[in-house]
Amino acid sequence: MRDRGSFAVPTDPYLPYEKLVSAESVADCTKDEHGVFRKPGTIGTFDGSEESFAATELAKLGDGSPAVEVDGVIKEGFPTPSKKLELFSTTLKDWGWPEYSTPKWIPSHVHWENLDLAGSERILLPTFRIPTLIHTRSANSKWLNEISHRHPLWIHPQDAEELHIEESGLVRISTRIGHFVIQAWQTEGIRPGVVAASHHMGRWRLDEAEGRNWAAGKATIDQQGTTWTLKREGADKKNMMSYESSDPDTGRIWWHDTGVHQNATFCVQPDPISGMQCWHQRVHVTPAEVGDEYGDVVVDTAKSHEAYLDWMAKTRPAGTTNNSGLRRPLWYARPLKPTLDAYRLPQS
């Protein structure tokens, strides 16, 4: 900012679909009956053969259909198969989800009507974030970690009273596969029925010297069968985080809290349609039990696998819902697309 100040990035983030496309850019394309221009070799019917593998679904790729003609004008259009804003999804229909082909509301796995809010069950927001850190990618930023190095559980005073959670008291957050122990912070900044812990903190290391930085606390891991327990070391020692390095400030670290690693207690919850992780958690919020210590993390990997299988059972495998021979549609935009062969289902 000192070198360059602020400047406008040359782009059009508001109406990119209105961007005009020159006739020369689509000179080698074929225009279909809907006015969509498609590049050669991206139109066909996939029958499972090697020759037609890249043809059918590639017709839906953004690169395969670069433009659409609207009222005689060639425009970039939307990043959809039709290049238009689609309210009806042919992809969802073709891939076995016809009831969701048009937008509709679906009760989530943390819908309040399915929770025991009269008891200890609450919704945990693990994607909640404070504005000073960026996931754990800011662990080497000493200034930011001095500002934010602990992440108490946000809980509404009404919930705290009902659940007998004291201010700054230890709380056990129990998930389907384990639990973690964290301190509470009562605030009206969160609604009743919901609790939250920032996901930026909780970094840990097993070695005394290796992996030291501004945000990684020392911990030990113990395994008993399929149960794994992570415990923090020296949390009660002053300046346990300080150490000598080429940066003299590492010897001036005054804080000793690095937060609680909560992610390990979240099972894999793949959304049945998109496959993306469903991060919100159904949890039980209770006062810490005898023997619980701040920073404890306990996980049962057998329960984790069981939960994963339950979530996978909610989906509809591609091979049983269409005959494309593909594990997922090719036209979806992705930050990094794999090779075409990676989309193919194993040949039976």
C-alpha positions as CSV (number, residue, x, y, z in Angstrom):
1,M,0.0,0.0,0.0
2,R,2.9,2.4,0.7
3,D,4.4,1.6,-2.8
4,R,1.2,1.7,-4.8
5,G,-1.6,3.1,-2.8
6,S,-5.1,2.0,-3.9
7,F,-6.1,1.6,-7.5
8,A,-9.0,0.2,-9.5
9,V,-8.6,-3.3,-11.0
10,P,-9.7,-3.1,-14.7
11,T,-12.6,-5.6,-14.8
12,D,-16.4,-5.7,-15.0
13,P,-17.6,-7.8,-12.0
14,Y,-21.2,-6.7,-12.3
15,L,-22.3,-7.4,-15.9
16,P,-19.7,-9.9,-17.3
17,Y,-22.4,-11.7,-19.2
18,E,-23.2,-8.5,-21.2
19,K,-19.6,-8.3,-22.5
20,L,-19.6,-8.1,-26.3
21,V,-17.8,-10.8,-28.3
22,S,-16.5,-10.1,-31.7
23,A,-17.7,-12.1,-34.7
24,E,-14.0,-13.0,-35.5
25,S,-13.8,-14.8,-32.1
26,V,-16.6,-17.2,-33.0
27,A,-15.8,-17.6,-36.7
28,D,-14.8,-21.2,-36.3
29,C,-17.8,-22.0,-34.1
30,T,-21.2,-23.6,-34.8
31,K,-24.3,-21.8,-33.7
32,D,-27.1,-24.0,-32.5
33,E,-30.9,-23.3,-32.7
34,H,-30.7,-21.4,-29.3
35,G,-28.0,-19.0,-30.5
36,V,-25.2,-20.6,-28.6
37,F,-21.8,-20.8,-30.3
38,R,-19.9,-24.0,-29.8
39,K,-16.4,-24.9,-30.8
40,P,-15.7,-27.7,-33.2
41,G,-15.5,-31.2,-31.5
42,T,-17.6,-30.3,-28.5
43,I,-20.9,-31.6,-29.8
44,G,-21.9,-35.2,-29.8
45,T,-23.5,-38.0,-27.9
46,F,-21.5,-39.9,-25.4
47,D,-21.9,-43.6,-25.7
48,G,-19.1,-44.8,-23.5
49,S,-16.6,-45.2,-26.3
50,E,-13.1,-43.6,-26.3
51,E,-14.0,-41.5,-29.4
52,S,-17.0,-39.8,-27.9
53,F,-15.7,-39.4,-24.3
54,A,-14.8,-35.7,-24.7
55,A,-17.6,-34.8,-27.0
56,T,-21.0,-34.8,-25.2
57,E,-20.2,-33.2,-21.8
58,L,-17.6,-30.9,-23.4
59,A,-20.4,-29.3,-25.2
60,K,-21.4,-27.8,-21.9
61,L,-17.9,-26.5,-21.0
62,G,-17.5,-22.7,-20.8
63,D,-14.5,-23.0,-23.2
64,G,-16.6,-25.1,-25.6
65,S,-19.4,-22.5,-25.8
66,P,-17.8,-19.1,-25.7
67,A,-20.8,-16.9,-26.6
68,V,-24.5,-16.6,-27.3
69,E,-26.4,-14.4,-29.7
70,V,-29.1,-12.3,-28.1
71,D,-31.3,-10.2,-30.3
72,G,-28.7,-10.2,-33.0
73,V,-25.8,-9.2,-30.7
74,I,-23.1,-11.7,-29.7
75,K,-22.4,-11.6,-25.9
76,E,-20.3,-13.6,-23.5
77,G,-23.4,-14.9,-21.6
78,F,-23.5,-16.8,-18.3
79,P,-21.2,-19.7,-17.5
80,T,-24.0,-22.3,-18.1
81,P,-24.6,-24.8,-20.9
82,S,-27.1,-22.5,-22.5
83,K,-25.0,-19.4,-21.8
84,K,-28.2,-18.0,-20.3
85,L,-29.4,-17.6,-16.7
86,E,-30.9,-21.0,-16.1
87,L,-33.8,-21.5,-13.6
88,F,-34.3,-25.1,-14.6
89,S,-31.1,-27.2,-14.3
90,T,-30.9,-29.9,-16.9
91,T,-27.7,-31.0,-15.2
92,L,-29.5,-31.8,-11.9
93,K,-32.3,-33.6,-13.9
94,D,-29.9,-35.6,-16.0
95,W,-27.7,-36.6,-13.0
96,G,-30.6,-38.0,-11.0
97,W,-31.9,-35.1,-8.9
98,P,-35.1,-34.1,-10.9
99,E,-36.9,-32.8,-7.8
100,Y,-34.2,-30.1,-7.4
101,S,-34.1,-29.1,-11.0
102,T,-35.7,-25.8,-10.0
103,P,-34.6,-23.7,-7.0
104,K,-36.2,-24.8,-3.8
105,W,-35.5,-24.7,-0.1
106,I,-34.1,-27.8,1.5
107,P,-34.0,-28.3,5.3
108,S,-30.4,-28.7,6.3
109,H,-28.9,-31.2,8.7
110,V,-28.9,-28.5,11.4
111,H,-32.5,-27.4,10.9
112,W,-33.8,-26.1,14.2
113,E,-36.9,-28.3,14.2
114,N,-34.8,-31.4,14.2
115,L,-32.7,-30.2,17.2
116,D,-33.2,-30.8,20.9
117,L,-33.0,-27.1,21.8
118,A,-34.8,-27.8,25.0
119,G,-31.9,-30.0,26.0
120,S,-28.2,-29.4,25.3
121,E,-28.2,-29.6,21.5
122,R,-27.2,-26.5,19.6
123,I,-25.8,-25.5,16.2
124,L,-22.1,-24.9,16.1
125,L,-20.7,-22.5,13.4
126,P,-17.1,-23.7,12.8
127,T,-16.8,-21.4,9.8
128,F,-17.2,-18.3,12.0
129,R,-14.2,-16.0,11.7
130,I,-12.8,-13.0,13.4
131,P,-11.6,-10.2,11.1
132,T,-7.9,-10.3,12.1
133,L,-6.8,-13.7,10.9
134,I,-7.1,-15.7,7.7
135,H,-7.7,-19.4,8.4
136,T,-4.3,-20.5,9.7
137,R,-2.4,-18.9,6.8
138,S,-1.7,-15.9,9.0
139,A,0.2,-18.0,11.6
140,N,3.4,-16.3,10.7
141,S,2.1,-12.8,11.2
142,K,3.3,-11.7,14.6
143,W,1.2,-8.6,14.8
144,L,-2.1,-10.3,14.0
145,N,-1.3,-13.2,16.4
146,E,-0.6,-10.8,19.2
147,I,-4.0,-9.2,18.6
148,S,-5.9,-12.5,18.3
149,H,-4.4,-15.7,19.9
150,R,-7.5,-17.2,21.5
151,H,-11.0,-18.0,20.3
152,P,-13.5,-18.5,23.1
153,L,-16.9,-20.1,22.3
154,W,-19.5,-17.4,21.5
155,I,-22.7,-18.2,23.4
156,H,-25.8,-16.1,24.0
157,P,-26.4,-15.4,27.7
158,Q,-29.8,-17.1,27.5
159,D,-28.2,-20.3,26.4
160,A,-25.4,-20.0,28.9
161,E,-28.0,-19.7,31.7
162,E,-30.0,-22.6,30.5
163,L,-26.9,-24.8,30.0
164,H,-25.2,-23.7,33.2
165,I,-22.2,-22.3,31.3
166,E,-20.2,-19.8,33.3
167,E,-18.4,-16.8,31.8
168,S,-14.9,-17.9,30.8
169,G,-15.8,-21.3,32.2
170,L,-14.7,-24.5,30.4
171,V,-17.2,-26.0,28.0
172,R,-17.3,-29.4,26.4
173,I,-18.5,-29.4,22.8
174,S,-19.6,-32.9,21.8
175,T,-19.9,-33.8,18.2
176,R,-20.9,-37.1,16.6
177,I,-17.3,-38.4,16.6
178,G,-15.8,-36.8,19.7
179,H,-15.4,-33.6,21.7
180,F,-13.2,-30.6,22.4
181,V,-12.9,-28.4,25.5
182,I,-12.9,-24.6,25.1
183,Q,-13.7,-21.5,27.2
184,A,-17.0,-19.6,26.9
185,W,-17.7,-16.0,26.2
186,Q,-21.2,-14.8,26.8
187,T,-22.3,-12.2,24.2
188,E,-25.6,-11.0,22.6
189,G,-23.6,-10.8,19.4
190,I,-24.9,-14.3,18.5
191,R,-28.4,-15.6,18.5
192,P,-29.8,-18.2,21.0
193,G,-29.6,-21.7,19.8
194,V,-26.3,-21.1,18.0
195,V,-22.7,-21.1,19.3
196,A,-19.5,-20.3,17.4
197,A,-15.8,-20.7,17.6
198,S,-13.4,-19.0,15.2
199,H,-11.7,-21.5,13.0
200,H,-8.4,-19.6,12.7
201,M,-6.8,-21.0,15.8
202,G,-5.8,-24.2,17.4
203,R,-2.5,-24.9,15.6
204,W,-0.3,-27.4,17.4
205,R,3.0,-29.1,17.1
206,L,4.4,-32.3,18.6
207,D,8.1,-31.4,18.6
208,E,9.6,-29.0,21.1
209,A,11.7,-27.2,18.5
210,E,10.4,-28.0,15.0
211,G,7.4,-26.2,13.7
212,R,7.6,-23.2,16.1
213,N,5.9,-20.1,15.0
214,W,3.6,-17.4,16.4
215,A,0.6,-19.6,16.7
216,A,1.5,-23.3,17.3
217,G,1.3,-24.6,20.8
218,K,3.0,-27.7,22.1
219,A,0.7,-30.8,22.3
220,T,0.8,-34.6,22.8
221,I,-1.3,-37.2,21.1
222,D,-2.4,-40.5,22.6
223,Q,-4.1,-43.4,20.9
224,Q,-6.3,-46.1,22.6
225,G,-7.8,-48.3,19.9
226,T,-9.8,-46.0,17.6
227,T,-9.8,-43.1,20.0
228,W,-7.3,-40.4,19.7
229,T,-6.7,-37.7,22.4
230,L,-4.8,-34.5,21.9
231,K,-3.8,-32.5,25.0
232,R,-2.0,-29.2,25.2
233,E,1.3,-28.9,27.1
234,G,2.2,-26.1,29.4
235,A,-0.9,-24.0,28.9
236,D,-0.4,-22.7,32.5
237,K,3.2,-21.6,32.0
238,K,4.0,-17.9,31.4
239,N,5.6,-17.2,28.1
240,M,5.5,-20.8,27.0
241,M,5.3,-19.6,23.4
242,S,8.5,-17.5,23.5
243,Y,11.6,-18.8,21.8
244,E,14.9,-17.6,20.4
245,S,15.2,-17.1,16.6
246,S,16.7,-14.6,14.1
247,D,13.7,-12.4,14.9
248,P,14.2,-11.0,18.4
249,D,10.4,-10.6,18.8
250,T,10.0,-14.3,19.2
251,G,11.6,-14.0,22.6
252,R,9.1,-11.3,23.5
253,I,5.9,-13.4,23.0
254,W,3.9,-12.8,26.1
255,W,0.8,-14.9,25.4
256,H,0.5,-18.6,26.1
257,D,-2.9,-19.5,24.5
258,T,-3.0,-20.7,20.9
259,G,-6.7,-21.7,20.8
260,V,-8.3,-25.1,20.4
261,H,-8.1,-27.3,17.4
262,Q,-11.8,-28.0,16.8
263,N,-11.7,-29.3,13.2
264,A,-10.6,-32.8,14.1
265,T,-13.9,-33.4,15.9
266,F,-15.9,-32.7,12.7
267,C,-16.8,-35.8,10.6
268,V,-16.7,-35.7,6.9
269,Q,-20.2,-34.6,5.8
270,P,-20.3,-34.5,2.0
271,D,-23.4,-32.8,0.6
272,P,-25.3,-35.4,-1.3
273,I,-25.6,-33.3,-4.5
274,S,-22.5,-31.2,-4.7
275,G,-20.1,-33.2,-2.6
276,M,-19.0,-30.1,-0.7
277,Q,-18.4,-30.4,3.0
278,C,-21.4,-29.4,5.2
279,W,-19.5,-27.6,7.8
280,H,-22.3,-26.6,10.3
281,Q,-22.4,-29.1,13.2
282,R,-25.0,-30.5,15.5
283,V,-23.4,-30.5,18.9
284,H,-24.1,-30.8,22.6
285,V,-23.0,-27.9,24.7
286,T,-22.3,-28.9,28.3
287,P,-20.1,-27.7,31.2
288,A,-16.7,-29.4,31.2
289,E,-16.6,-32.8,32.9
290,V,-14.2,-34.0,35.6
291,G,-10.8,-34.4,34.1
292,D,-11.4,-32.1,31.1
293,E,-8.7,-29.6,30.4
294,Y,-8.6,-26.6,28.2
295,G,-7.6,-27.6,24.6
296,D,-8.5,-31.2,24.9
297,V,-9.5,-32.8,21.7
298,V,-10.9,-36.4,21.6
299,V,-11.9,-38.2,18.4
300,D,-13.1,-41.7,17.6
301,T,-12.1,-42.6,14.0
302,A,-14.4,-45.6,14.0
303,K,-17.4,-43.2,14.6
304,S,-15.9,-40.9,12.0
305,H,-16.0,-43.6,9.3
306,E,-19.5,-44.7,10.3
307,A,-20.7,-41.1,9.9
308,Y,-19.0,-40.8,6.5
309,L,-20.8,-43.9,5.3
310,D,-24.1,-42.5,6.5
311,W,-23.6,-39.3,4.6
312,M,-22.5,-41.2,1.5
313,A,-25.7,-43.2,1.6
314,K,-27.6,-40.0,1.1
315,T,-26.3,-39.5,-2.4
316,R,-27.2,-41.1,-5.8
317,P,-24.1,-42.5,-7.5
318,A,-23.6,-41.1,-11.1
319,G,-23.4,-44.6,-12.6
320,T,-26.9,-45.4,-11.4
321,T,-28.6,-42.1,-12.4
322,N,-27.3,-41.6,-16.0
323,N,-25.3,-43.4,-18.7
324,S,-22.7,-40.7,-19.3
325,G,-19.9,-42.8,-17.9
326,L,-18.7,-39.8,-16.0
327,R,-18.4,-39.3,-12.2
328,R,-19.3,-35.6,-12.4
329,P,-20.4,-33.0,-15.0
330,L,-17.5,-31.5,-17.0
331,W,-18.8,-28.1,-17.5
332,Y,-18.7,-26.9,-13.8
333,A,-16.2,-24.1,-13.3
334,R,-13.3,-25.2,-11.0
335,P,-10.2,-23.4,-9.9
336,L,-8.1,-26.2,-11.3
337,K,-9.6,-28.7,-13.6
338,P,-8.2,-32.2,-13.7
339,T,-7.6,-34.1,-16.9
340,L,-10.6,-35.4,-18.7
341,D,-9.8,-39.0,-17.8
342,A,-10.2,-38.1,-14.1
343,Y,-13.9,-37.6,-14.8
344,R,-14.4,-41.1,-16.0
345,L,-16.1,-43.8,-13.9
346,P,-14.1,-47.1,-13.6
347,Q,-14.9,-49.4,-16.4
348,S,-16.8,-52.5,-15.2
